[in-house]
């Protein structure tokens, strides 16, 4: 049986992660600096210490609303994201690739980030996706084998007929494969995955057309 569904991570796969850095390392520290009447560098150090204390294995680490509440910043989460929406950059080849793939496969998004964060990032390309899944919002956990299993059940498709593409070795590659999905790592920044997984790495989403032939 061939592929039926292609699933995409968002950050680093479809969308430039610079928007994340803007929110987490500039906007939030600026608000903390203003609230606590401290300089930006001090606020940035404090914020980063709190990020490190919680750790990225805790799903709350990815939740902007959690951090706004933690630092007692009174601002609407959605309005904050919309204020900087113009800074979101879709990788240049993505719309064309999705347009082509959507004629042969069902496309879905599978991300750890909260749904509000995900939806605003994919707004300009959402028409290509039949389903979107937020591990944090929908399942209250990070992407892992259990989440991928639940998504397979929700889609009513055998895992062997799904291909997931993402840039995180653990959350996108190993976890998906543990659930029986096919998986491809996208390594836009040449981080060395090519040497470890020579048959499972692409550097640009356009490269996926050669890889999908492997799953026919």
KEMI-506589 format. One record per residue (C-alpha): residue number from 1; x, y, z. Coordinates in pm, whole numbers, always signed. Example, Ala and Ser with C-alpha at 12.3 -4.5 7.8 and 13.67 -1.06 7.14 Angstrom:
(site 1, (+1230, -450, +780));
(site 2, (+1367, -106, +714));
END
This chain:
(site 1, (+0, +0, +0));
(site 2, (+127, +345, -88));
(site 3, (+118, +673, +96));
(site 4, (-217, +833, +158));
(site 5, (-133, +1116, +398));
(site 6, (+165, +1350, +436));
(site 7, (+202, +1524, +772));
(site 8, (+412, +1835, +828));
(site 9, (+571, +1989, +1132));
(site 10, (+554, +2371, +1120));
(site 11, (+863, +2548, +1259));
(site 12, (+1172, +2483, +1050));
(site 13, (+968, +2279, +804));
(site 14, (+706, +2517, +665));
(site 15, (+779, +2839, +854));
(site 16, (+1103, +3020, +934));
(site 17, (+1166, +2987, +1312));
(site 18, (+1275, +3353, +1336));
(site 19, (+919, +3441, +1443));
(site 20, (+969, +3221, +1749));
(site 21, (+1292, +3398, +1840));
(site 22, (+1117, +3732, +1805));
(site 23, (+839, +3635, +2046));
(site 24, (+1041, +3435, +2299));
(site 25, (+1369, +3628, +2303));
(site 26, (+1262, +3985, +2229));
(site 27, (+893, +4058, +2279));
(site 28, (+839, +3865, +2603));
(site 29, (+1164, +3990, +2767));
(site 30, (+1069, +4347, +2668));
(site 31, (+735, +4309, +2845));
(site 32, (+905, +4161, +3152));
(site 33, (+1154, +4450, +3153));
(site 34, (+872, +4704, +3141));
(site 35, (+665, +4532, +3409));
(site 36, (+954, +4481, +3651));
(site 37, (+1128, +4810, +3566));
(site 38, (+1456, +4645, +3473));
(site 39, (+1679, +4675, +3167));
(site 40, (+1631, +4444, +2869));
(site 41, (+1949, +4239, +2919));
(site 42, (+1855, +4163, +3279));
(site 43, (+1502, +4071, +3173));
(site 44, (+1629, +3847, +2893));
(site 45, (+1860, +3665, +3135));
(site 46, (+1574, +3619, +3382));
(site 47, (+1338, +3489, +3114));
(site 48, (+1596, +3246, +2976));
(site 49, (+1669, +3116, +3325));
(site 50, (+1300, +3042, +3371));
(site 51, (+1281, +2871, +3032));
(site 52, (+1577, +2652, +3132));
(site 53, (+1432, +2580, +3475));
(site 54, (+1110, +2441, +3327));
(site 55, (+1285, +2263, +3039));
(site 56, (+1163, +2175, +2692));
(site 57, (+1041, +1830, +2798));
(site 58, (+753, +2000, +2981));
(site 59, (+476, +2085, +2737));
(site 60, (+413, +2417, +2917));
(site 61, (+752, +2534, +2788));
(site 62, (+591, +2577, +2444));
(site 63, (+284, +2762, +2573));
(site 64, (+308, +3140, +2546));
(site 65, (-6, +3183, +2753));
(site 66, (+161, +2991, +3037));
(site 67, (+456, +3232, +3032));
(site 68, (+237, +3541, +3016));
(site 69, (+57, +3419, +3327));
(site 70, (+383, +3316, +3493));
(site 71, (+531, +3664, +3454));
(site 72, (+192, +3821, +3534));
(site 73, (+173, +4011, +3208));
(site 74, (-179, +4127, +3134));
(site 75, (-212, +4106, +2758));
(site 76, (-435, +3907, +2526));
(site 77, (-242, +3611, +2391));
(site 78, (-408, +3618, +2049));
(site 79, (-368, +3994, +2005));
(site 80, (+1, +3966, +2088));
(site 81, (+53, +3704, +1817));
(site 82, (-147, +3907, +1565));
(site 83, (+55, +4219, +1643));
(site 84, (+365, +4050, +1499));
(site 85, (+193, +3838, +1236));
(site 86, (+362, +4036, +958));
(site 87, (+695, +3891, +1074));
(site 88, (+595, +3534, +989));
(site 89, (+787, +3398, +690));
(site 90, (+679, +3093, +495));
(site 91, (+976, +2924, +329));
(site 92, (+969, +3025, -38));
(site 93, (+922, +2680, -193));
(site 94, (+647, +2570, +46));
(site 95, (+328, +2696, -129));
(site 96, (+429, +2545, -464));
(site 97, (+524, +2212, -307));
(site 98, (+200, +2193, -107));
(site 99, (-1, +2279, -417));
(site 100, (+155, +1988, -604));
(site 101, (+135, +1737, -319));
(site 102, (-228, +1820, -239));
(site 103, (-339, +1678, -574));
(site 104, (-218, +1329, -477));
(site 105, (-218, +1317, -97));
(site 106, (-418, +1432, +201));
(site 107, (-205, +1691, +381));
(site 108, (-212, +1756, +756));
(site 109, (-14, +1962, +1008));
(site 110, (+119, +1796, +1323));
(site 111, (+285, +2034, +1567));
(site 112, (+368, +2049, +1936));
(site 113, (+288, +2419, +1968));
(site 114, (-50, +2548, +2095));
(site 115, (-318, +2569, +1829));
(site 116, (-335, +2950, +1839));
(site 117, (+37, +2973, +1771));
(site 118, (+18, +2717, +1492));
(site 119, (-290, +2857, +1321));
(site 120, (-151, +3208, +1285));
(site 121, (+173, +3072, +1137));
(site 122, (+2, +2862, +871));
(site 123, (-280, +3104, +794));
(site 124, (-155, +3179, +441));
(site 125, (-117, +2812, +352));
(site 126, (-395, +2655, +558));
(site 127, (-608, +2590, +249));
(site 128, (-380, +2298, +163));
(site 129, (-442, +2110, +490));
(site 130, (-741, +1891, +557));
(site 131, (-657, +1857, +928));
(site 132, (-432, +2029, +1182));
(site 133, (-318, +1872, +1509));
(site 134, (-167, +2048, +1810));
(site 135, (-7, +1803, +2052));
(site 136, (-23, +2061, +2330));
(site 137, (-381, +2179, +2273));
(site 138, (-537, +1852, +2159));
(site 139, (-348, +1602, +2375));
(site 140, (-176, +1806, +2649));
(site 141, (+164, +1653, +2577));
(site 142, (+464, +1673, +2347));
(site 143, (+470, +1495, +2016));
(site 144, (+553, +1134, +2087));
(site 145, (+451, +783, +1992));
(site 146, (+121, +815, +2178));
(site 147, (+26, +1136, +1998));
(site 148, (+109, +991, +1657));
(site 149, (-97, +681, +1742));
(site 150, (-395, +896, +1837));
(site 151, (-367, +1095, +1515));
(site 152, (-358, +776, +1308));
(site 153, (-677, +664, +1481));
(site 154, (-837, +1003, +1431));
(site 155, (-753, +995, +1060));
(site 156, (-866, +631, +1036));
(site 157, (-556, +544, +836));
(site 158, (-296, +273, +891));
(site 159, (+29, +432, +1015));
(site 160, (+226, +276, +729));
(site 161, (+31, +498, +489));
(site 162, (+139, +822, +658));
(site 163, (+463, +1013, +602));
(site 164, (+567, +1280, +853));
(site 165, (+819, +1552, +769));
(site 166, (+983, +1760, +1040));
(site 167, (+1312, +1901, +1165));
(site 168, (+1333, +1758, +1519));
(site 169, (+1525, +1432, +1546));
(site 170, (+1336, +1304, +1851));
(site 171, (+987, +1452, +1816));
(site 172, (+949, +1434, +1439));
(site 173, (+1167, +1142, +1332));
(site 174, (+1202, +883, +1607));
(site 175, (+859, +935, +1765));
(site 176, (+678, +908, +1432));
(site 177, (+870, +594, +1336));
(site 178, (+798, +436, +1675));
(site 179, (+429, +478, +1595));
(site 180, (+474, +301, +1263));
(site 181, (+471, +613, +1048));
(site 182, (+721, +681, +774));
(site 183, (+937, +983, +860));
(site 184, (+1169, +1226, +685));
(site 185, (+1393, +1482, +853));
(site 186, (+1422, +1823, +689));
(site 187, (+1762, +1972, +767));
(site 188, (+1756, +2321, +617));
(site 189, (+2062, +2431, +812));
(site 190, (+2280, +2125, +740));
(site 191, (+2305, +2012, +1102));
(site 192, (+2465, +1678, +1019));
(site 193, (+2158, +1455, +995));
(site 194, (+2255, +1357, +640));
(site 195, (+2547, +1152, +771));
(site 196, (+2331, +975, +1030));
(site 197, (+2024, +909, +815));
(site 198, (+2137, +934, +450));
(site 199, (+1810, +799, +308));
(site 200, (+1580, +997, +535));
(site 201, (+1700, +1358, +506));
(site 202, (+1607, +1646, +278));
(site 203, (+1739, +2002, +286));
(site 204, (+1454, +2175, +105));
(site 205, (+1089, +2074, +87));
(site 206, (+1115, +2048, -291));
(site 207, (+1336, +1742, -238));
(site 208, (+1036, +1549, -106));
(site 209, (+923, +1447, -454));
(site 210, (+1218, +1212, -491));
(site 211, (+1163, +1072, -142));
(site 212, (+792, +995, -186));
(site 213, (+885, +749, -461));
(site 214, (+1042, +534, -189));
(site 215, (+702, +479, -30));
(site 216, (+503, +374, -338));
END
